[in-house]
């Protein structure tokens, strides 16, 4: 059973594989609008951690939308975006497997005990801007995030900012000039006027 998302280097996992990878969904690393995130290790690459996001209940109409979004996310690659490694679409289970960001969220970094110095803050701001520009203008399918906040910016081991949850935002077709506000999911937040 060949799925179109397999051509994008995004692997399909069974629920059992992801349950084993996360040791029964034990180590929670975050909770958000769309679900809970767990830390795990896949048997295929035991040296690299992954973040497994267990999505909340998906409505029936969301079935096709989920597959479309997985396909789009799988084709979206930029150094300032969290990369999707796989997914699970089995029965009522909808999970996304992302690369794991070892330094956590920007919120924790900004408001924690050791706060970043000015140069590091500027570097992070530029990285976020590059990621947003890619999503808004350079991507084959334009994506408007609508929930850019420090909790949705993750940091890798080099403190490079990576935008997360962008695939769960409103997707625009290339010929659309504006988003209908009623179709945007997640928290209504800032998005570029265009």
C-alpha positions as MATLAB code, in Angstrom:
seq = 'XXXXXXXXXXXXXXXXXXXXXXXXXXXXXXXXXXXXXXXXXXXXXXXXXXXXXXXXXXXXXXXXXXXXXXXXXXXXXXXXXXXXXXXXXXXXXXXXXXXXXXXXXXXXXXXXXXXXXXXXXXXXXXXXXXXXXXXXXXXXXXXXXXXXXXXXXXXXXXXXXXXXXXXXXXXXXXXXXXXXXXXXXXXXXXXXXX';
ca = [
       0.000    0.000    0.000;
       2.026    2.931   -1.330;
       0.993    6.320   -0.022;
       1.893    9.600   -1.752;
       3.528   10.899    1.442;
       6.162    8.148    1.287;
       7.737    9.890   -1.704;
       8.528   12.872    0.536;
      10.866   10.936    2.889;
       8.209   10.960    5.596;
       7.813    7.466    6.987;
       4.537    5.898    8.031;
       4.690    4.266   11.490;
       2.274    1.957   13.242;
       0.802    3.015   16.580;
       2.596    0.063   18.192;
       5.990    1.241   16.849;
       5.485    4.738   18.272;
       4.193    3.410   21.583;
       7.369    1.307   21.887;
       9.575    4.226   20.759;
       8.171    6.394   23.568;
       8.110    3.545   26.129;
       4.342    3.755   26.413;
       4.141    7.552   26.012;
       5.901    8.106   29.350;
       8.142   11.168   28.962;
       6.031   14.240   28.191;
       8.056   17.128   26.748;
       5.184   19.473   25.981;
       1.469   20.095   25.625;
      -0.191   22.420   23.185;
      -3.324   23.290   21.280;
      -3.091   20.241   19.044;
      -1.975   17.555   21.500;
       0.698   16.170   23.804;
       4.350   15.683   22.774;
       6.472   12.767   24.006;
      10.196   12.095   23.752;
      11.153    8.852   22.042;
      13.809    6.865   20.203;
      13.074    4.965   17.007;
      14.670    1.521   16.590;
      15.914    2.512   13.113;
      18.094    5.292   14.616;
      18.772    4.670   18.290;
      21.248    7.576   18.470;
      18.695   10.267   17.677;
      15.705   11.341   19.762;
      12.356   12.236   18.218;
       9.328   14.166   19.429;
       6.089   12.220   18.969;
       3.008   14.426   18.962;
      -0.220   12.634   19.810;
      -2.913   14.746   18.192;
      -6.256   15.298   19.855;
      -9.393   13.694   18.463;
      -9.593   14.271   14.712;
     -13.067   14.744   13.284;
     -14.150   12.552   10.369;
     -13.769   15.360    7.844;
     -10.201   15.802    9.123;
      -9.069   12.463    7.651;
      -8.288   13.778    4.169;
      -7.004   17.050    5.621;
      -4.551   15.178    7.873;
      -3.063   13.266    4.919;
      -2.832   16.470    2.875;
      -1.056   18.290    5.689;
       1.382   15.413    6.258;
       2.191   15.477    2.551;
       2.732   19.257    2.553;
       4.776   19.234    5.773;
       6.910   16.409    4.370;
       7.851   18.546    1.381;
       8.689   21.579    3.534;
      12.380   21.815    4.418;
      14.182   24.817    5.878;
      16.870   25.162    8.545;
      14.481   27.253   10.671;
      11.570   24.790   10.625;
      11.152   21.642   12.701;
      11.381   18.722   10.286;
       8.683   16.072   10.121;
      10.200   12.565   10.182;
       7.048   10.463   10.132;
       3.419   10.009   11.037;
       0.841    7.483   12.193;
      -2.602    7.326   10.633;
      -3.991    4.128   12.125;
      -7.607    3.803   13.215;
      -8.422    6.771   15.443;
      -4.715    7.440   16.145;
      -3.117   10.494   14.536;
       0.508   11.118   15.497;
       3.337   13.162   14.042;
       7.007   12.312   14.497;
       9.275   15.382   14.478;
      12.966   15.822   15.051;
      13.674   16.428   18.738;
      14.921   19.884   19.763;
      17.311   19.433   22.672;
      17.232   23.000   24.034;
      13.452   23.138   24.339;
      11.256   26.128   23.612;
      12.251   29.741   23.176;
       9.827   30.575   26.018;
      11.849   28.501   28.470;
      15.086   30.067   27.205;
      13.838   33.678   27.279;
      12.094   33.514   30.634;
      14.352   31.004   32.393;
      17.173   31.548   34.857;
      19.978   32.147   32.345;
      18.593   34.565   29.787;
      20.176   35.007   26.337;
      22.417   37.999   25.652;
      21.407   40.614   23.080;
      23.442   39.163   20.169;
      21.867   35.743   20.698;
      18.376   37.269   20.784;
      19.016   39.042   17.465;
      20.330   35.811   15.902;
      17.192   33.984   17.058;
      14.908   36.768   15.725;
      16.600   36.601   12.300;
      16.221   32.817   12.225;
      12.518   33.038   13.010;
      12.115   35.701   10.303;
      13.836   33.483    7.725;
      11.550   30.591    8.638;
       8.424   32.759    8.342;
       9.563   34.210    5.024;
      10.019   30.681    3.692;
       6.527   29.642    4.860;
       4.849   32.798    3.510;
       6.688   33.347    0.239;
       9.119   30.614   -0.797;
       7.165   27.442   -0.066;
       5.328   25.765   -2.959;
       2.196   25.738   -0.762;
       1.999   28.951    1.262;
       1.492   28.346    4.964;
       0.265   30.918    7.456;
       1.144   29.840   10.981;
      -1.210   32.091   13.015;
       0.254   31.014   16.347;
       3.814   32.324   16.411;
       4.784   32.580   20.057;
       7.859   31.602   22.090;
       6.299   28.213   22.955;
       6.117   27.301   19.227;
       9.745   28.219   18.543;
      12.091   25.383   19.486;
      15.870   25.511   19.799;
      18.322   22.877   18.591;
      21.644   22.078   20.269;
      23.229   25.190   18.658;
      20.330   27.437   19.739;
      19.142   27.712   16.129;
      15.440   28.595   16.224;
      13.022   26.176   14.538;
       9.361   27.006   14.000;
       7.066   24.191   15.149;
       3.414   23.353   14.474;
       3.414   25.181   11.136;
       1.790   22.224    9.370;
      -1.242   22.438   11.610;
      -1.973   25.992   10.483;
      -4.187   27.138    7.629;
      -2.794   26.074    4.253;
      -3.301   28.416    1.324;
      -3.401   27.507   -2.334;
      -0.889   29.436   -4.433;
      -3.622   31.465   -6.193;
      -5.371   32.584   -2.988;
      -4.752   36.166   -1.990;
      -6.173   36.080    1.550;
      -7.206   33.638    4.219;
     -10.750   33.365    5.458;
     -10.419   34.032    9.194;
     -13.085   31.465    9.969;
     -10.975   28.626    8.528;
      -7.815   29.388   10.525;
      -7.098   26.853   13.244;
      -5.354   27.442   16.531;
      -5.028   30.735   18.349;
      -5.732   33.758   16.178;
      -2.510   35.713   16.280;
      -0.340   37.870   14.068;
       0.047   37.059   10.417;
       1.427   39.179    7.598;
      -1.173   41.404    5.838;
      -0.543   39.752    2.472;
];
